Amino acid sequence: MNDEKTVALVTGANKGIGYAIAEGLGAQGMRVGVGARDDVRREEAVEKLRAAGVDAFGVPLDVTDDASVAAAAASLDRLDVLVNNAGITGGWDQRPTEVDLDTVRSVVEVNVYGVIRMMDAMLPLLRRSAHPRIVNVSSGVGSLTRQSSGGDTGPIATAYSPSKTFLNAVTVQYVKALAETNIKINLACPGFVATDLNGFRGHRTPEQGAATAIRLATLPDDGPTGGYFEDAGEIPW
């Protein structure tokens, strides 16, 4: 790896918002690891990014698998930016009286436990960085304030929405634990982006959805940590 370049790793980066985040970070001169499970889709994304001028490389990665995450960490010589973007919904209209508990477990496994695995595995590398940044891709539906005040009009999602609230709470604990370090950790909401995650029903582009994560990944040293942000600013917890 080129020691002069900032090195970033984006999970779930072979398509959608993750790909747009990787492309945006690459456009700022970073060397970007495309973390993805599917070998073919990962390498296709790497080639597409390279064709666009991004210094990209593939990282085989399944965030639900301890060995896969450990192997990904071992494959890196250094890491400055970690963007935990990989996520699933488990389907929509997840009514509390009807949702399968296995669906809830599978969503939490990716959206929360996967992020914990990634942060724990990558922290030794990030601690060696001069300007380490972690961005956890959350959602406005994880806001208890919005959910309880009627500000969120999305579908009932007993697996997905609480998984993002759980992710927010976990992120706060990491912020507290790493308060004496130079590692900045923030949460980014991409908004309602048209991706296969929602059947392309969203009204925002992946590039628009990636903007907040890119901004948080490139914060100056006096930038915030422990925040929950969208394009318009901070989101109420």
Beta strands, then each sheet from edge to edge (+ up, - down):
strand 1: 7-11
strand 2: 31-36
strand 3: 55-60
strand 4: 81-84
strand 5: 133-137
strand 6: 184-188
strand 7: 228-230
strand 8: 233-234
sheet 1: 3+ 2+ 1+ 4+ 5+ 6+ 7+ 8-
end
